[in-house]
Structure formats: C-alpha cells, structure tokens
Amino acid sequence: FLGVPRGIEDGSLTGDRVVFQTRTEEINGDTRSSVVHRYRGAIAGNTIAFTMQTEGGSSTVPVEFTAKRN
C-alpha cells in the first residue's frame, strides 16, 4: 500500500482466494491512530483482483486494484 513495505497479518489462501491484513499508523496533526487495511483478492492466471478496506483511518472507501505478475 502506497509503495511502503508492510508485514502481512492473518493471511490465508483458499483455492483462488487470498485474504490478509496489514497495519499502519496514521498521523493527522497531533493525533495518531492505528489503521488496519484488509485485503481480499481473487487469483486468475497471472493477476489478482484485490479489494482493500481500511478501518480506523481517515478514509473508509474501499479501493479496488489489480496486481499482475510480469
């Protein structure tokens, strides 16, 4: 997420479905909050179609993106 390496927590792979989460800390002025990013993905060939949902941060809008192996 945002090109920054993060550790994966609670990851699983079942068939063509991958699920995991990462944690970050968001700083907004003097306020710090723990943010969880939950990822769900469907594997198809050399791609994974992901949906990322953020909890505890300033944005809660789901983000969809595709990861592709070169």
URMOHU-V814025 format. One record per backbone hydrogen bond with DSSP energy under -1.0 kcal/mol. CO is the residue of the C=O (numbers start at 0). NH is the residue of the N-H. E is the energy in kcal/mol with one decimal. If there is no record, write none. Layout:
BEGIN
co & nh & e
CO & NH & E
CO & NH & E
END
This chain:
BEGIN
co & nh & e
0 & 3 & -1.5
8 & 20 & -2.2
11 & 18 & -2.4
13 & 16 & -2.1
15 & 42 & -3.4
16 & 13 & -2.6
17 & 40 & -2.8
18 & 11 & -2.5
19 & 38 & -3.3
20 & 8 & -3.3
21 & 36 & -2.7
23 & 34 & -3.0
25 & 32 & -2.3
27 & 30 & -1.8
30 & 27 & -3.0
32 & 25 & -3.1
34 & 23 & -2.5
35 & 54 & -2.8
36 & 21 & -2.1
37 & 52 & -2.7
38 & 19 & -1.9
39 & 50 & -2.3
40 & 17 & -2.3
41 & 48 & -2.3
43 & 46 & -1.6
45 & 68 & -3.0
46 & 43 & -2.7
47 & 66 & -2.7
48 & 41 & -1.7
49 & 64 & -1.8
50 & 39 & -2.1
51 & 62 & -2.6
52 & 37 & -3.2
54 & 35 & -2.5
62 & 51 & -3.1
64 & 49 & -3.2
66 & 47 & -2.4
END
